[in-house]
């Protein structure tokens, strides 16, 4: 009832042209949408669905080139043999909010001063409000010997649909020696995933009677096993109980796949390296912002989308907003974080469209980039956002 009443009272439930007239937008170029969402991952689809419900499907477009939408948190289970990679994917068309325009293209250029973006089909698309949900980019190439090293056995990575099944093959074929799991010297999506596959591998090797022949090593670039002390303390107890070996401040710089060697730099003594032989290697790659975002006016100095951490509104362009992995929010880069952020962003956009000031939400931060609890009603799950 409340949602229906809100819709009836807002002027933008008409055509896109009416919306533009009411908000004083310039004449549209080749295409124009009042609400333009960049990215069809969890954040983009969730916000596309929210904007559809509030402002009408005809006023919303989502730019996403991929024909398949993958639920990436499942890839940890794929790498451990508990799920198939096929189970993690659905056609993108099946998760797109019905009636919303799907632009099957990549973002080629961001032009916030012109309120437009260029997509790689050559089309310029203008907007009244822009939601950036472009995710992040994997950089296997920043590790010497990769990605070509994945052509060899005994090495995998749960962070790519192309390499996740390699992890399970390496685990199945493990005989004896080192099983090594890495964590890079960059922000990552799902910071717990590099450890989760280690614990699952430990359990599998115990189940199959090969644990006594395995030396399980977790080499992390971080100075702690986990940024939140409460959880770090618990994890140290698990590590000790399961006889797992953790080396802090160790960053993977090279893989010699033909020799089954991994080279790690000691970050506390730059230039000092150590070579580890492996029977199994799981690589968590360096990660960074998408190139199109990093090179744009919307990025901060590190290349991430520069947003206010309380409202998710861009710090310079008030009609631009961000959600998920591409932002510089001090939260984990996970689907769980997106679920919390989407509610905050929904309220912010509603306020901005109505020419009101966005709410300042009380936040409580744990660690440098891991958890953000937002004291406001939140949707119970991402699934509920996408219908």
N, C-alpha and C positions, 0 to 999 in steps of 0.2 A: 504493500500500500504506500509506504513512504517513498520507495523508489519511483513508483508510478506518479506520485504527486510531484516529485522533483522534476521528472521529465516534462510533465505538463506545463510547469511554470518556467521552463528554460526556453529561450528563443531559438536555440540552434537545432531543434528537432525537425526543421524543415530541410530544404535542399542545401548542398554545399554553397551554391551561389548566394542564397539568403544568409547563410552563416557568414560568408565573407563580407557581404554588405553591412551586416550588423556590427562586425568587428573592424571595419575600415581597411580590409586587406587590399593590396594592389591587384590589378587585373592578373588573372592566372596565366602562366605560360602554357606549355603544351599539356601539362597535367597539374591539377591542384587538389589537395585534400586538407580539410581543416586540421585533422590529426594524422600525422605521419609517423609511423613506428619503424625504426631501423633495426632489423634483426628478428628472426622467427624462432629464437630459443625460448626457454622457460619465461624469461623476463618479457620479451617482446610479445609472445602469445598471450601471457597473462594481462598485460596492459592493453593489448588490442581488444581483448574480451571485455575489459572494464570500460574502455572508451566506447565500445559498441553499445553496451548496456545503458550507459549514461547519455550518450550523444547521438546514437543511431549509427547503424552499420554503414550507411551511405557516406558518412563523414570520416571514415577511417580507412587507412591503407597501411599494409605491412610490407616492407621490402625484405625479401629473403630468397636467396638463390637455390637453396637445397631442396631437392625433391623428397628427401628423407629427414625426419625429425628423430633424433636419438635422445633417449633418457640416459645421459652419460653416467649418473651415479651407479647405474647397473653394471657398468663395465668392470668395476672391482670384482663383482661376482662372476662375470664372464671370464676374467683372468684367472679366477680360482676354480673354474669348472662347474660352478653352481648354476649358471645360466648360459643360454646361447646368445650370441651377438644379435641374431635375428629377433629375439624377444625384446631387445632394447630399442628397436626402431619401429616407427610407424610412418606412413606417407604423410608428408607435411600437410597435404590437403585435408587430412582427417583431423588435424589439431588446430587448423586455422578457424577462428571464429566465423560462423556462417554469415555470409553477406558482406563481410569485410573484403575490400579489394586486396588481392595478393599480387604484388609486383615481383615476378620471378626474375630477379636481377641482383647484381652486387652494387653496393654503394661505391661510386667512383670518386666523388668529391663532395665535400661539405661546404656550403656557402651560407653561414648564419647571418652575414650582413645583408644577404638578399632573400633570406627566409626560403632557401631552396637547397636541394641536393641534386647531383647528377648521378644517374645510374648507368651501368656499363652498356645498356642498350642504346645509349646516346640521348636518352630522354632527360629533360630537366623537370623535376617535380618540386612544386612549391607547397608551402604549408603555412598554417597559422600557428600550430603548436607541434613541436618535434620531440619525440621520445627516442632516445638513443639507447639501444640494447644490443650492441654489436659483439658482446662477449670479448674474448681475448684470443691471442694468437700463440700457437705452439712453435717453439724454435728449436727443433731437433738439430738443425744445422749448426747451432752454436756449440755443439759438442763434436769435437773432431772425430771423424769416423762414422758419423750418423748424418742422414738416415740410412745410408747404404748398408750399415752394419746389421740392419734388421733382416737382410737377406740370409744371414747366417743363423743357425739354430742357437738355442740357449739364451736368447735375449728377446725381451718383449717390453711393451709399455701399454698400460691400461688407459692412457690418455688419448689414444687415437683408435678409430674404428679399424684402421689398416693394420694395427700392431697388437691389439688387445688379445687376439687369439694366439699370438706368439707366446704370450705369457703362460697360458695354460699348457701349451705344448712343451715349453721349457720345464714347467713344474712336473708334468707327467713323465718326462724323460730324465728327470734328475736321478743321478746315481750317487755320487759322493763328492764333497768339496764345499766351496763357498756358494751360498745363495745371497746375493747382494741386492739391496734396495736403496735407491738414491732419492735425495730431495735437493732441488736446485737452489741457487742463490738469487732467486727472483720471487715476486709474488706468484702464487699458484692457485688454481681453482681446486677446491676441496683439499685443504691442507692436511686432512687426516688420511686421505686415500693412499699415499705412499706407505704409511704404516699399516693400513688395513690389509693390503695384499700380503704384507709380511706376516701378519698374524694368521691369515687364512692359509698361507703356504706352510707355516709351522704346523698348523692343525692337520693339513693334508699329509704332510710327511710323517707325522706321528701316526695317523690313521693307516698309512700304507707301510709302516714299519721301517722307514728310511731316516727317521729323525736323528738317530745316533750317528749317521754318516754325514750329517749336514752341519755346517758352521754358518749360522744365519747372521748377517751383518746389515745394520742400518746406518748408512753414511748420510748425514744431513748437514747442510750448509748452516743451519741455525745453531745458536749457542745454547739452545734448550731443546728438549724432546718435543715440547709443545708449549705454545706461548701462554696459555692459561695455567697458572701454577696448580690449581686444584686438580686439573686433569693430568698435568705433567707428573705430579706426585703419584697418582694412580698408575700411570703408564710405566713409570720406573719400577714399580712393584711387579707389574706384569712382565716386563723385560727381564727382571731378575729371576722370577719364577720359571720362565720358559727358556732361560739360558740363551737369550738373544744379546747380540753385541752391538752397542751403539757408539758410533764415533761422531762427535759434534764437530762443527766447523769444517767438514769435509765436503768439497764441491766437485762433482763429476765434470771433467774437462775433456776426456778422450776415451773412446772405446776402440780397442784393437780386437775386433770380432774374430778375425782369423786365428788369433792367439788366445782368445778367451781371457783378455786382460782389460781391466778398467782402471783408468788413471784419475786419481783424485788430488785436488790441490788443498793444502792446509791453509785455510783462510786467515788463521792467526799468524801465519808466517808465509806471506805471499811469495810465490815462486817455488816453494817446497812442495814436491809431489810424492805420492806413494802409489805403487802399482799393486793392484789386487787381482789375483787369478780368480776366475769364477766358473762355476758349473751352471749357474743360473744368474741372470742379471735382469732386474726390473728398473727401467729408466723413467724417472719423472722429468720431463724436459723443462728447460727454461721457458718462461712465458712472458708475454708483454702485450701492450695494447695493439689493436689492429692498425695497420699502416695508414689507412684512410683517416683514422681518428688522430693518430699520433702527429700527422702532418697538418692538422687543421687548427683553426682558431679556437676550437672548443677544448683543446687539450691543456693540461697543466704542464709543468716543466718535465715531468716524467712521461708524458704522452697519454695519461689517462683522462677521461672526461672529468672536467673540473666542476663538481657540484657541491652545493651546501649539504653538509652531512645531516642536517635536521629536516630539510625539506626536499632534497633531491632535485632542486632547481639549479640550473646552471648559474655560476657566480657572476657572469657577465651578461648573458643573453636570457632575459626572463621568460621567453617563450620556448626555451629548450630545457629538457629534463633528461635524467638518466636513471638507469636501473641495471643492477647485475654486475657482471665481471668487468665491464669496460670502465666502470667509474673509479674514482679515487676515494670512495667511502672506506672508512676504517673498519670494515667488516670482513667476514669470510667471503670468499668468492664461491658461493654454493647456491643450489636451488632453494635451500632452507632460508638463506638470506633474502633471496628474491621474494619468497612468500611474505616475509615481514615488510620488505621495502615496498611491495606493490600497494599495500594499504595506505602507507604514508604518501606515496606518489599520487594515488587516486585523490586523496584529500587535497594535496597541494594543487594539482591541476584544476580541480573544481573551484578552489578559492581564486586562483589566478584568472580563470575564464570569467568569473563573476566580478573581477576587478577588486577582489579582497586581498589582504595580506595573507600569505601562507601561515599555517600554524607552526609554532616553534615547539617541536616535540622534545620532551625530556629524554635524554639518552644516557646510558651507562655503558662505558666501553671497557672491555677486558682485553688487554694485550694490544699489540700494534695494529693488527688487521684481522682479528679472528671473530669476535662476537659483538653484536650490537642488539641489545634488548630495547625495544621501543614500547613505552608504556601507553598503549592504545589498543583498541580491538583489532585483532588480526584474523585473516581467513584461516580456516583450519588446515587447508592443504592447497597445494598448487593445482591439484585436479579440479577443485571447486572453482578456481579462477578461470579455467579454460573452457567452461561451458556457457 
